[in-house]
Amino acid sequence: MESRAQARFVRIAPRKARQVIDLIRGKSLDEALRILTFVPKRAGGIVQKVVQSAAANAEHNYGMDRDDLYVAAAFVDQGPTMKRLRPRARGGWGRIRKRTSHITVILKEKEG
């Protein structure tokens, strides 16, 4: 049995979100939330909300025990990129790419 939560079109670059996701993959739910509380990156709060949502889904929808949950899989996919223009020297334009992410967290129950 697995529980999943997904945050789509989050306005943070996938590369930055992956740094935080890599810290919690394979950890127990309590340990993952503890890590995310104190990680000094903006993505920490976003990922924490997704993990809490997956935990709530597991308890409410599937009746899983919160103490036995662990982060089985966590990954970040790239979403659409918003393109903006910024004026540059001699009447030119520079492109600014505002990247978005799709963050997915899957929780499972420990066996035994």
C-alpha positions in Angstrom: 0.0 0.0 0.0 1.3 3.4 -0.9 0.2 7.0 -0.4 1.2 9.8 -2.7 1.0 13.6 -2.9 2.0 15.9 -5.6 2.5 19.7 -5.9 2.4 20.9 -9.5 3.5 24.1 -11.1 5.6 25.2 -8.0 7.6 28.3 -8.8 11.0 27.0 -7.9 13.7 25.6 -10.2 13.8 21.8 -10.3 17.5 21.7 -9.7 17.1 23.6 -6.4 14.2 21.4 -5.3 16.1 18.2 -6.0 18.8 19.2 -3.6 16.2 19.1 -0.8 14.4 16.0 -2.0 17.7 14.0 -2.0 18.0 14.6 1.7 14.8 12.8 2.6 14.6 9.9 0.2 14.4 6.6 2.1 14.0 8.2 5.6 11.2 7.6 8.0 8.4 10.1 8.1 9.4 11.7 11.4 13.0 12.0 10.4 12.1 13.5 7.0 9.9 16.2 8.6 12.6 17.0 11.1 15.2 17.4 8.3 12.9 19.6 6.3 12.1 21.8 9.3 15.7 22.9 9.6 17.1 22.8 6.1 18.1 26.4 5.2 16.6 26.4 1.7 13.4 27.8 0.3 12.4 24.5 -1.2 12.4 22.9 2.3 9.1 24.5 3.3 7.5 23.5 -0.1 8.6 19.9 0.1 7.6 19.7 3.8 4.0 20.6 2.8 4.0 17.8 0.2 5.3 15.3 2.7 2.7 16.3 5.3 0.0 16.0 2.6 1.1 12.5 1.7 1.1 11.5 5.4 -2.4 12.9 5.8 -3.5 11.0 2.7 -2.1 7.8 4.1 -3.9 8.2 7.4 -7.2 9.4 6.2 -7.7 7.5 2.9 -5.8 4.3 3.6 -5.8 4.0 7.4 -2.1 3.5 7.5 -0.2 4.0 10.8 1.8 7.2 10.8 4.6 5.7 12.9 5.3 3.0 10.2 5.5 5.4 7.2 8.7 6.1 5.3 9.6 8.1 2.1 9.7 5.3 -0.5 10.1 7.6 -3.5 10.5 11.4 -3.9 11.3 13.1 -7.2 11.0 16.4 -8.9 10.1 16.8 -12.6 10.4 20.0 -14.6 7.2 21.9 -15.3 6.6 24.6 -17.9 9.0 27.5 -18.1 7.7 31.0 -18.1 9.6 33.2 -20.4 10.1 36.9 -19.6 12.1 39.6 -21.3 14.5 42.1 -19.7 15.9 45.2 -21.4 19.7 44.9 -22.1 22.4 47.1 -23.5 22.0 49.0 -26.9 18.2 48.3 -27.2 18.5 44.5 -27.0 16.6 42.0 -24.9 17.7 39.3 -22.6 15.5 36.3 -21.9 14.7 35.3 -18.3 13.4 31.8 -17.7 11.3 31.3 -14.6 11.3 27.6 -14.1 8.6 25.6 -12.4 8.6 22.1 -10.8 6.3 19.2 -10.2 7.2 17.7 -6.8 6.0 14.1 -6.0 6.4 12.2 -2.7 5.4 8.6 -2.2 5.1 7.1 1.3 4.9 3.4 2.1 4.4 1.4 5.3 7.3 -0.6 6.7 6.9 -4.3 6.6 6.9 -6.1 9.9 
